[in-house]
Amino acid sequence: MRIERGTSPARLLEMLSDRFGAFEAIAYSTIKLARHEPQQELSMDLLVAEAVLEFADDLRTATEAATEYGRSDTERGAS
């Protein structure tokens, strides 16, 4: 991933979140398949899948917080 100079932390988190979406999709499909297939047939361990989904939620929360912080920082600077 190439990072432009001056890229905001909020934008970096957004880019990371977008790229992490592939792991999230695999985790969701793994959990769904686990209802019908044996563990060895799954593309990801169930505990790992749950951890991926938890991390994805945390990543979204961090992205939202960084974006909000950036907005409030911009508003303070404009005042």
Backbone as a chain_set.jsonl record, in Angstrom:
{"seq": "MRIERGTSPARLLEMLSDRFGAFEAIAYSTIKLARHEPQQELSMDLLVAEAVLEFADDLRTATEAATEYGRSDTERGAS", "coords": {"N": [[0.848, -1.16, 0.0], [0.733, 2.048, -0.994], [1.454, 5.118, 0.446], [0.451, 8.396, 0.385], [2.175, 11.414, 1.057], [1.186, 13.361, 3.802], [-1.285, 12.24, 4.077], [-4.233, 11.813, 5.887], [-4.701, 10.441, 9.215], [-7.287, 9.427, 9.565], [-8.036, 8.827, 6.942], [-6.158, 6.852, 6.342], [-6.963, 4.848, 8.135], [-9.468, 4.339, 7.052], [-8.758, 3.284, 4.555], [-7.417, 0.964, 5.392], [-9.527, -0.358, 6.631], [-11.192, -0.826, 4.418], [-9.579, -2.623, 2.95], [-9.456, -4.683, 4.771], [-11.925, -5.729, 4.573], [-12.097, -7.998, 2.914], [-11.147, -10.111, 4.511], [-13.114, -10.033, 6.414], [-15.349, -10.818, 4.925], [-14.647, -13.473, 4.346], [-14.646, -14.471, 6.936], [-17.375, -14.199, 7.663], [-18.524, -15.986, 5.781], [-17.312, -18.35, 6.584], [-18.386, -18.748, 9.164], [-21.047, -19.097, 8.479], [-20.901, -21.395, 6.826], [-20.038, -23.219, 8.708], [-22.231, -24.222, 9.945], [-23.035, -26.311, 8.397], [-20.888, -27.766, 7.406], [-17.984, -29.81, 8.168], [-15.373, -28.879, 10.513], [-12.751, -29.076, 9.375], [-13.193, -28.534, 6.713], [-13.568, -25.866, 6.461], [-12.579, -22.526, 5.534], [-11.379, -20.99, 7.393], [-10.544, -20.994, 10.826], [-13.058, -21.194, 13.349], [-12.813, -19.661, 15.73], [-10.919, -17.813, 14.937], [-12.344, -16.561, 12.901], [-14.386, -15.314, 14.369], [-12.805, -13.554, 15.861], [-11.779, -11.97, 13.812], [-14.121, -10.673, 12.93], [-14.732, -9.238, 15.238], [-12.483, -7.58, 15.403], [-12.877, -6.141, 13.045], [-15.147, -4.652, 13.694], [-14.041, -3.052, 15.733], [-12.16, -1.683, 14.213], [-13.794, -0.204, 12.484], [-15.03, 1.441, 14.388], [-12.796, 2.884, 15.313], [-12.103, 4.194, 12.94], [-14.355, 5.827, 12.532], [-14.159, 7.432, 14.836], [-11.683, 8.707, 14.412], [-12.255, 10.118, 12.083], [-14.282, 11.828, 12.993], [-12.823, 13.239, 14.92], [-10.987, 14.495, 13.25], [-12.716, 16.169, 11.82], [-13.677, 17.861, 13.889], [-11.287, 18.994, 14.658], [-10.618, 20.404, 12.352], [-12.717, 22.224, 12.32], [-12.135, 23.664, 14.649], [-9.773, 24.847, 13.879], [-10.672, 26.523, 11.877], [-12.016, 28.43, 13.23]], "CA": [[0.0, 0.0, 0.0], [1.519, 3.274, -1.094], [0.83, 6.183, 1.232], [0.822, 9.75, -0.018], [2.592, 12.288, 2.158], [0.109, 14.231, 4.253], [-2.541, 11.509, 4.189], [-4.719, 11.905, 7.267], [-4.884, 9.164, 9.91], [-8.642, 8.932, 9.297], [-8.023, 8.227, 5.601], [-5.393, 5.604, 6.438], [-7.836, 3.863, 8.775], [-10.511, 3.998, 6.085], [-8.14, 2.399, 3.569], [-7.189, -0.31, 6.066], [-10.845, -0.96, 6.823], [-11.625, -1.334, 3.111], [-8.783, -3.814, 2.624], [-9.789, -5.726, 5.738], [-13.233, -6.25, 4.187], [-11.966, -9.347, 2.353], [-11.075, -11.037, 5.645], [-14.433, -10.021, 7.037], [-16.22, -11.641, 4.079], [-14.267, -14.871, 4.578], [-15.102, -14.823, 8.286], [-18.825, -14.399, 7.61], [-18.841, -17.223, 5.06], [-16.857, -19.46, 7.422], [-19.377, -18.956, 10.222], [-22.253, -19.633, 7.836], [-20.614, -22.766, 6.397], [-19.816, -24.069, 9.882], [-23.505, -24.854, 10.301], [-23.297, -27.463, 7.531], [-19.664, -28.465, 7.019], [-17.055, -30.086, 9.275], [-14.35, -27.854, 10.774], [-11.607, -29.171, 8.462], [-13.595, -28.044, 5.395], [-13.722, -24.415, 6.51], [-11.411, -21.765, 5.084], [-10.834, -20.267, 8.54], [-10.975, -21.511, 12.117], [-14.185, -20.409, 13.861], [-12.343, -18.653, 16.691], [-10.269, -16.761, 14.151], [-13.421, -15.837, 12.218], [-15.021, -14.435, 15.354], [-11.842, -12.497, 16.185], [-11.737, -11.08, 12.646], [-15.322, -9.837, 12.962], [-14.591, -8.317, 16.369], [-11.497, -6.575, 15.006], [-13.505, -5.294, 12.024], [-15.985, -3.691, 14.425], [-13.139, -2.102, 16.389], [-11.556, -0.87, 13.163], [-14.823, 0.758, 12.066], [-15.175, 2.412, 15.477], [-11.611, 3.748, 15.281], [-12.215, 5.027, 11.744], [-15.372, 6.847, 12.805], [-13.621, 8.353, 15.843], [-10.634, 9.517, 13.784], [-12.925, 11.032, 11.157], [-14.948, 12.844, 13.812], [-11.766, 14.062, 15.504], [-10.474, 15.329, 12.166], [-13.708, 17.213, 11.542], [-13.695, 18.841, 14.98], [-10.001, 19.687, 14.599], [-10.741, 21.34, 11.238], [-13.628, 23.282, 12.753], [-11.408, 24.492, 15.616], [-8.788, 25.625, 13.129], [-11.373, 27.526, 11.072], [-12.58, 29.46, 14.126]], "C": [[0.9, 1.231, 0.0], [0.766, 4.403, -0.405], [1.37, 7.527, 0.764], [1.214, 10.557, 1.218], [1.438, 13.215, 2.516], [-1.247, 13.547, 4.332], [-2.969, 11.494, 5.649], [-4.836, 10.519, 7.9], [-6.271, 8.576, 9.66], [-8.697, 8.247, 7.936], [-7.255, 6.908, 5.619], [-6.228, 4.502, 7.08], [-8.944, 3.415, 7.832], [-9.972, 3.03, 5.029], [-7.899, 1.012, 4.162], [-8.5, -1.064, 6.252], [-11.365, -1.555, 5.519], [-10.879, -2.612, 2.742], [-9.118, -4.989, 3.546], [-11.128, -6.378, 5.411], [-13.175, -7.654, 3.605], [-11.902, -10.393, 3.466], [-12.427, -11.152, 6.338], [-15.41, -10.898, 6.245], [-15.921, -13.127, 4.266], [-14.757, -15.331, 5.945], [-16.603, -15.08, 8.305], [-19.181, -15.707, 6.908], [-18.408, -18.451, 5.851], [-17.885, -19.779, 8.501], [-20.653, -19.562, 9.647], [-22.043, -21.095, 7.42], [-20.468, -23.725, 7.571], [-21.095, -24.759, 10.334], [-23.721, -26.161, 9.548], [-22.069, -28.31, 7.209], [-18.79, -28.744, 8.239], [-15.948, -29.022, 9.335], [-13.208, -27.89, 9.757], [-11.926, -28.691, 7.048], [-13.664, -26.516, 5.328], [-12.435, -23.707, 6.102], [-10.707, -21.041, 6.23], [-11.361, -20.936, 9.812], [-12.083, -20.614, 12.669], [-13.763, -19.346, 14.87], [-11.655, -17.491, 15.983], [-11.326, -15.915, 13.445], [-14.113, -14.864, 13.169], [-14.098, -13.276, 15.735], [-11.736, -11.487, 15.043], [-12.93, -10.136, 12.663], [-15.266, -8.821, 14.102], [-13.603, -7.2, 16.028], [-12.082, -5.622, 13.969], [-14.407, -4.249, 12.672], [-15.128, -2.62, 15.097], [-12.504, -1.148, 15.372], [-12.54, 0.18, 12.654], [-15.019, 1.845, 13.126], [-14.007, 3.393, 15.487], [-11.656, 4.691, 14.083], [-13.206, 6.157, 11.96], [-14.851, 7.886, 13.799], [-12.561, 9.267, 15.233], [-11.232, 10.526, 12.813], [-13.591, 12.168, 11.919], [-13.923, 13.785, 14.445], [-11.195, 15.013, 14.452], [-11.421, 16.461, 11.822], [-13.683, 18.291, 12.626], [-12.396, 19.64, 15.008], [-10.019, 20.737, 13.492], [-11.629, 22.515, 11.625], [-12.952, 24.215, 13.753], [-10.411, 25.391, 14.901], [-9.425, 26.73, 12.306], [-11.906, 28.663, 11.928], [-11.586, 30.543, 14.432]], "O": [[1.723, 1.416, 0.896], [-0.422, 4.61, -0.653], [2.578, 7.762, 0.75], [0.637, 10.386, 2.292], [0.793, 13.785, 1.637], [-2.252, 14.195, 4.623], [-2.17, 11.2, 6.538], [-5.047, 9.532, 7.196], [-6.415, 7.359, 9.554], [-9.334, 7.203, 7.791], [-7.668, 5.946, 4.971], [-6.206, 3.358, 6.628], [-9.316, 2.241, 7.817], [-10.649, 2.072, 4.656], [-8.149, 0.001, 3.505], [-8.56, -2.277, 6.048], [-11.913, -2.657, 5.51], [-11.487, -3.575, 2.273], [-9.064, -6.147, 3.133], [-11.433, -7.459, 5.915], [-14.113, -8.43, 3.786], [-12.536, -11.443, 3.367], [-12.826, -12.227, 6.787], [-16.203, -11.634, 6.832], [-16.839, -13.944, 4.335], [-15.231, -16.457, 6.09], [-17.059, -16.061, 8.892], [-20.039, -16.453, 7.38], [-19.07, -19.487, 5.794], [-18.215, -20.943, 8.727], [-21.264, -20.437, 10.261], [-22.916, -21.934, 7.641], [-20.746, -24.917, 7.437], [-21.042, -25.773, 11.031], [-24.487, -27.019, 9.989], [-22.206, -29.456, 6.782], [-18.842, -28.01, 9.226], [-15.639, -28.365, 8.341], [-12.744, -26.836, 9.32], [-11.009, -28.464, 6.259], [-13.806, -25.947, 4.246], [-11.338, -24.229, 6.301], [-9.592, -20.543, 6.072], [-12.504, -21.391, 9.85], [-12.047, -19.399, 12.474], [-14.304, -18.241, 14.861], [-11.795, -16.334, 16.381], [-11.213, -14.69, 13.398], [-14.389, -13.721, 12.804], [-14.557, -12.147, 15.912], [-11.617, -10.285, 15.283], [-12.777, -8.936, 12.438], [-15.702, -7.681, 13.946], [-13.846, -6.03, 16.322], [-11.811, -4.422, 14.01], [-14.429, -3.093, 12.248], [-15.446, -1.432, 15.04], [-12.334, 0.041, 15.641], [-12.158, 1.327, 12.42], [-15.158, 3.024, 12.798], [-14.207, 4.597, 15.65], [-11.288, 5.86, 14.199], [-12.933, 7.307, 11.615], [-15.076, 9.083, 13.623], [-12.542, 10.467, 15.508], [-10.766, 11.662, 12.73], [-13.477, 13.332, 11.535], [-14.14, 14.996, 14.495], [-10.951, 16.187, 14.73], [-10.988, 17.584, 11.563], [-13.671, 19.484, 12.324], [-12.4, 20.825, 15.341], [-9.495, 21.837, 13.67], [-11.33, 23.663, 11.297], [-13.168, 25.426, 13.713], [-10.227, 26.551, 15.271], [-8.799, 27.76, 12.059], [-12.214, 29.738, 11.414], [-11.9, 31.479, 15.167]]}, "num_chains": 1, "name": "protein.A"}
